[in-house]
Each structure stands twice: as structure tokens, then as C-alpha cells.
Amino acid sequence: MYHYLVFVPLALIFSAAALALPWFIVRAGYRDLVQITCACVSVLGLCAATGVFSYFDNKPLAFLYGCGALACFLYAVDCAIPLYMTRKKPRKQL
């Protein structure tokens, strides 16, 4: 009956493997790509959070949307951290 819940651990494994990807992309010099990815993942997380409330009467589907929203939030934070740590500080004018 709940055979599609097998995909939740698989999605978490793939998202854990992708956590190092923004760090390597920023190191390669493609900051704009990581910024766009962070924006897209934030929008997907908001859509998944909306899905939790839309399918609240169907508990397994709401749980699946909740896991998706959590994974999107964590990946957005993971994209924002290397952007914040490698930002260029403005020079002080004398």
C-alpha cells in the first residue's frame, strides 16, 4: 500500500551526495550558477511546503511533500553558505 515510500530514503541519499556540489561549483568560479540554483530550490521548497497543506488529509503524501520541502530547504542553505563564505568584501575608501 505504501510502496512509494521506498523512494524517500533514495531521495535523501541522492540529496546527501549532492551537498558537496555547490562548494565545488563556487570554487570553479561559477557563483552565478549557484545563485540561480539557490533561488530555484527555494521556490521548489515553497511549492512543496504548499503541497503539505494541500494534501494534509492524505498523511503519506503530506509526509512525502514534507520530506521534499525539508530537502529543498537544506539544499538552499547548502547553496547559500559557500556564497556567503566566499563573498568579496568591499574595499574601504580613505
Secondary structure, 3 states (H helix, E strand, C coil): CCHHHHHHHHHHHHHHHHHHHHHHHHHHCCHHHHHHHHHHHHHHHHHHHHHHHHCCCCHHHHHHHHHHHHHHHHHHHHHHHHHHHCCCCCCCCC
